[in-house]
Every structure is written in C-alpha cells, then in structure tokens.
Amino acid sequence: MTETLGFDTRAVHAGSAPDPATGARQVPIYQTTAYVFRDADQAARLFGLQEVGYIYSRLTNPTISALQARVADLEGGAGAVCCSSGHAAQIMALFPLMAPGKNIVVSTRLYGGTVTQFSQTIKRFGWSAKFVDLDDLEAVRGAIDDNTQAIFCESISNPGGYLTDIPAIAAIADAAGLPLIVDNTLATPYLCRPIEMGATLVVHSLTKYMTGNGTVTGGAVVDSGRFDWSASGRFPSLSEPEPAYHGLKFQEALGPMAFTFHGIAIGLRDLGMTMNPQGAHYTLLGIETLGLRMPKHVANAQKIAEWLETDPRVSSVSYGGLASSPRAEVAARVYPKGAGALFTFSLTGGYDAAVKLVDNLKLFSHVANLGDARSLAIHSASTTHSQLTDAQKIAAGAGPDVVRLSIGIEDADDLIADLDQALAAASD
C-alpha cells in the first residue's frame, strides 16, 4: 500500500483486498491449522524458504498476514510479525539479537511487567538489562558496552505518560551501531512513528489502542528494514549461516525482510507465540477506526488532566500535554498530535486516598488494562507494579499515592464528574 494515501485510508485498506475465492470484502477468519500443498516440490520450496506461502498456522495464516501488512504499513516498516501478546512481542524482538552474556540498555520508565521481564525473566536466557534514565543521555552512552545488543524504550511510558525523546536516543543507538527498539503501544502510529525518527524495530501490545475494544490480546514486531545486521558481527543469527535452513544467511538472502522472515521462520517456529486468527480479525476491525478514536482519547485526556491539575485534592498530574509538564518541549517536537491518553496523578491524601478513590469510581472501570474505548483506572503500586521495589515503583512513576487513568472516548464532562465524586469520597 503506497504511503501517498492518507492514514485513515491505509488503516482501512492496507493489507486487505477482496477474497479471491469468494469476493468477501472483509478479511475472512481463516480458522484452519494447515494448508494443502500443490505438490511435493512446492512443499519443499516452502519449507526451504524458497517460496512464500502458507504451511501451518503456527507460522503463517492469511488473516494474521493481513494484520501484519496493515501494522507494518501504518508504522512505515518493511514487514511485521504478529504474535500472542505485547510481552511475547518483546521476546520476539530480542530473540534474533541476543545470546548468553549479552545485554540491552533500557529505560527506567517502563510498564511494571516489562521491568520484571527484563530484570528477572530474561536472566534465564543468560541475557541482562541495564536500566538507565533516558533523560541522561551521557548515562545512556555510558551504559553501552561490547556486549550491548540494543536500546529499548517506550514512546509514551506506562504508567506515568513519560514522553521519550526518540530522535535523541536514536542518535545514540546509531552512533553505537545498535538497533533501537521502541514500544509504541500507547502512542500508536497515529501519534508517533518511531521508524521515521530513527528506530530500528517497533513493538506493540495490539491488545490496547490498536484493537481499542478490550476483546483480545495480541502483539506485533515491526522492522524498519533499514538496519545492516551484517555490519558489525554482533548479530550472527541474522548475518551468519543458519543451520536449520542449509546455511541460509537471512540478511544476505532476504535483505530488508531478513528480520521479519527470521521472526516467522525461527521465532514463531521455535517459540510458538502464535496469534489466533480470530484475534487478528478483531484487531483489524479495531484499526479501521484508530484515526477516529485517538483524537477523542487525546482531547478527553487533555481536558481531564487540566481539570485535575487545578484541584486542591490532587498534588500533581503527570501528563506530557500540560503546559506545566517538564516534557512539554518534547511533546511539541516529537508528539505534535497529542501526548496520548494514559497518565497518572497523585493525591494529597497519599496511599489511602488513592485506593479509596479507585474503589469509589463508578464510570471508570477498575481493570488491569488500558487503551480501551472505556475509561479505566488502577492503583499501579498495589497491582501492575506491585512486584517492583519501592525505588523501582517511584522511578517508573507508580508511587503509593499515584492513580493511573486510561481515558476513553466517552463525554469528558461525565468522566470529570465521576472523578469529582470519587475525589470527594477519598477526601472524607
């Protein structure tokens, strides 16, 4: 799909065409495990990566392929691999890059589950992560060593809504010959296109704004197709002969699609983090309205954050769209369409008031999700970030007095009224 078409047009049409067998206009749900080969020669070519096609739905499926093409198109990438969740996407992104003894440099401002994944879980693979404040560019440079394989950040962080200066971090990654991986879940390609700013890979939890209706989980890894995986010798999985495919060198044979094909042919084959076709179908439907939903999400968040900032029961609001925000300059330069719709605020009454507020909300739903059409709230310190140390919670923007809001597409005045009555109850 050519990028001369507008965003909303591509959100509806990219990756899809009338079904050649039936003429069905919407992408069908191909609920099948396997696909009949034309003959033995075609089967051999498919298994040898000499022909592109469908073998088995752990690897490829037409419904999921349509979603991959659409997400890649919207992000401006060469290709994409969809998988079972956002957490799966993070492992899928790292898998071709890492080896025992290798490390990644990551932001201190990350979703709590990601902090745990990077500080604990990846150790089981022999990998490690160095957590750095990305505002300190010298610290980012200083954390890179001979075993560093990538830099990882979120475009807009969960829960604090911190806005990353992607061009600045991309410049550091480029100078070090490293890929920059950006989790673009909260911004979506509507608000931010990290590849245009120098990112190598973009990951998504499609569960959130991309689907937008809280129905399914899913993840995606989008490759820019611009990184030379053979330049430094750091990435042998992509540059050196692959034994499972008779010595095929992915970069040499597949060029800009090397990372994407590796993600399918090895990542999905061996890790098995497969998305289901019905989930892909729901996400395709959600993406069709992404360009309609995101402006409403952002406008509501802006109005509610400005209202909260003036309330004496609130000690602070962490939203990059506020004129008072320390990220205001980054917001204007990197996120001109808006600072997203997820943010936090702190209550003057501390932990007890924060918990009481969540318990008294009526229109906001108290759930462990975000990016829904419905407005959501949670006390991160006791839930999504509870596995972290107190210092890690504060660094991530999830202190004990903090409530996280995911602002939906309802009428903003109704949401403000709900917050007002909950704040009154929390102040009693």
Secondary structure, DSSP 8 states (H G I E B T S, - for coil): --TTS-HHHHHHHTT----TTT--SS------SB---SSHHHHHHHHTTSS---SBTTT--HHHHHHHHHHHHHHT-SEEEEES-HHHHHHHHHTTT--TT-EEEEESS--HHHHHHHHTGGGGGT-EEEEE-TT-HHHHHHH--TTEEEEEEESB-TTT--B--HHHHHHHHHHTT--EEEE-TTTHHHH--GGGGT-SEEEEETTTTTT-SS----EEEEE-S---TTSSSS-HHHHS-BGGGTTB-HHHHHGGGHHHHHIIIIIIHHH-----HHHHHHHHHHHHTHHHHHHHHHHHHHHHHHHHHT-TTEEEEE-TTSTT-TTHHHHHHH-TT---SEEEEEETTHHHHHHHHHHH-SSSEE-S--S-SS-EEE-GGGTTTTTS-HHHHHHHT--TTEEEEE--SS-HHHHHHHHHHHHHHHH-
